[in-house]
């Protein structure tokens, strides 16, 4: 959310509060279903699996699971998936209402695999993907255990926290009255029960209770007696549950108030939750987005981590509070391996994390099961709780962390290779005032010889916050402005938010209103909320017609004044509703297909971006790769582009938290992310701004942004020294673009993100498991940005392979650091501690240009950093930097390898691209002996060309001068 | 395709007079002396020298410079990073020698229009400078006048100070007999007043007694509620009956009332009802003294020549102090006229006072004038007093939303075009240009505080022009305004011909 002087009304209450106002956002205690689940008593579970009901099919199995207290039968569906994963779904066997099955998150219906019945006993069944990767289903109490090659890795419901609130009919108004009383009293369970019975005794007949009528709920919920319930449900449960009445008395089940907002809850409770423990794993990661450490912390003494997409003003650091996006995916890291759980649900979700001390949790049953686990030591447990929807869980069996990532991105997709400009430097501000201002800004970048690829326009560029329009005076000639940008190879990004101004002269509003495209109120009318433009409505992206409509709006003949060099920023898509509960949409508002907003909330933002993506594809006839930045996201959002960490602040803490936030997103599939450089709110001190540029230059998405009420802070405005330091930081980013680009290409192929926690590459080094101030780019660069004020040195953890002999080269000085552990590195204001791994080859382009597009044909410098055996290798990917032609084989993906005096470049596959770029310089660091001669041979020629070189004996650095090696041929160099 | 070795034209990308440093018959030493390299390494698209001096014609060195000859236009350097990047940066297109970018050589056109522009600029500068000289004359003249006026006023000040002292003595002397005479006069008045009050009280008591006798039906000297209730005149609510409650009201909450109590309290309550019935002949005497009318007229001060900035002065306060009369004055109708002797003494004192006040006022006027001149002389009107004539003038600029106003050496303001009040952006602070050009920026500070933000300020950039005009106004940072002000005062003395200006400009 961005602050506006005009937004006085609704947001004054939180506009000028220093920091987040926690009172505007729910705690678990204030969210009735979370509270109910947290209060679930521990073992034994109230649920049993009726193993006799097993129905086994080729790739799936069905088993009944019964709540013994309520006698409600549930169906457990187990699906075996290709690539070492199980999927389970749980829902009522005879549900009163269909549960929402998340769509759009999976890239496609996952490929299933044959399911093998390994064992069937009275008390358990073992189903396998193979003999090793298997699932044990225990009958009483109900519980699942999963095994992979490392043994027992996941337990579901080991602690008996499973609770599934079946859809039910509200039988009596008495219940309503009781819950009302209980709510008012706000009492503990026992008092509620006493009150309930007291009221029950007092009133002979429920119909006699004078009720305040709620038109919304009354229309839905007729007073029915038990018999009618049985008649209306398709297949009634065998017995009328005895304990149901007690359950009904829980507060907040049938309606819930938060501040001045009422949630009518016409369908009653529908939540579910379960504990998942990871024997052998002491670290869990994931479930972004939170401003917190990468390794998730025990939440026993506070709130659980919350997943509910919200527009949070000046968010709090090191907190489990919900932020703009939600990815319900966790990865658990064991001593060596890792497993993952993808909890596919788009409703409000809370996740408790617990450090479980050793012993006692996994029952002795496991020892009986073939290949069973021994008693687990201390490990991590998570407890997922979702408000509604289908219980749909994927168990990803690894066995390594990269395998888990591949399994997860195999399901939800990968970030397609961005255009080169998108991974270069972006300059944003709320707001660049007019077209002259835009011109002024990029001219000044040129004046200072600072590279810049993209200028951004925030909400003020529109005609009165009507998206897809321009302010007719300030941007009277957007095409002229675009030409000036395009001439320098630059792009523009304009903002398009999903709240639509209710202005009868606004074509989008007219269309949406006329076609019924808006999200509906409980009374069926278009929902009206308050956002930047004032009174606004929100297109319902769950309606395919709306998505199609939104897509069409990006066409050049519709979105006037745009060109192919204009890309899009979808902000406020949680959605942000200034006057809604927790600044978002009410849960009982209605979407296409009759779904409540409750069911779909966390996925709304992604659907906005999906439609935008389709629009950018369509407008350019699928030729150019789209670029979109979104604030809200869900599992699968990585398929559409970049996200940023929202409205941070100009504080050292925000700079520090940007690293764990981006790492957390990275290991949850979001490869292309970053935080606002400089901090959105407040004015950064110069040294903070410098350090932020240095850190941002080494994060995937590199954009400076600033709030409307902050001072201008474009880097050209500073003193000469500051300008120079920032210029160097941006240039370092540009020099490494070939490496970044290769990493993004590889991410598209493998799902492994460019920015990685150390443990992703060093999964056995347990000292790395909790590190999040240092990280890797690819597997070759170790980065530890300076994020502390006035630092003169930083402690850098150097990871190592098992030999403990990994060499790290300072990328500027080639000073080496060998072995595992912390070293103190001195830093001045210029210094960004970055180290290249011995054994790697990194491609760079060292000629500074005004924009990345202008570097397209520039020559490469290859930096070969030798390992202790004198070897090194790397990859390089090249294409046209913008189009989808690479998907038709127009690219070069090559392997660089050095060993025993031979450096070779070989194509890794059939991709071919005729590119004018060549190698101008090769630096070999760690070469112990000076070669006598070096010859180059380009494939297809017979010539052996002798090359010039220089050798610095003291530093063991060889520099080969101008080998003129073309990148569209294979070649090799031979050292003699 | 890379490298231009052997191109006849010589060494590309270097300015001619440097060409001698690049001698093909010798090895080349980097200009910073860091390295010696074969001459063939010059412009071979590989950076050998740390200072970039071996690659003046290519983009190989990150810190190099490329020389655009631009024959027909200005020659100048561009960063090496712009060589062969597909964008024509030199007007002769020489920077794109390898990319095949289709650059048209438009140096002659640019040169022509630049000369035209330079000529125009030169012309403006010349005319502007002439005006500036006039401004300067005016400014100096004005300073001289101010100095003279200052001296005159200083002399006047010492004169009037003496006069004031003298008149003060006279005033004080005249006020002593006046005080005595007035005291005597007031004593007389007091006596008359107390006599009158005594007779009024007597009259009222008589009246009350008469009423009591009449109400006290049984003549026992005590008024009871029965007696009250028997009198229909006390029927307050008009229900035709005098209730016990109503009676109680008149008896101050009691059931009976003595004569004495009646005189003190009862009569006051009942009197309106009694008169109602009986139409008491004589009007009630006014029992309270009307407060004295405030002040009367302020002594008239002849309004002399008042200078600008009138509003900043508040005469009122000082003038109130001049009022020496005792504020306890009798109501007008009861004022006892002064006897002729007293009148004479009072008149004399007033005349002395007026004379003194006149001197005092004059002194303050002079002091104010002196301060204004002093302040104005403290302003930095430039080394040649050229900015002085701008003081006292205001200039306006209107954009889409606001009208901006700039009054040099005074203030800047902004007011919404479509109504709304004016906001001060700042008051004259100081010259804030760079050291070598201090008078190029005027800083106006301490404007109105922004809501939830800093105090507004305004930076005005002065550039040379023939007229005094604000060319633009903006708010590049929140609450930090900038204006561009074109004025002859910023015109430097023109040097030589327009062509010199052209050459001088970019190099």
Interface residues (C-beta under 8 A of the other chain):
Chain A: X5 X16 X433 X449 X473 X487 X488 X489 X708 X709 X710 X711 X712 X731 X846 X847 X848 X849 X850 X854 X855 X857 X858 X859 X916 X918 X920 X921 X961 X962
Chain B: X1 X2 X44 X45 X46 X48 X59 X60 X62 X79 X81 X82 X85 X86 X87 X99 X400 X451 X452 X453 X474 X476 X477 X478 X480
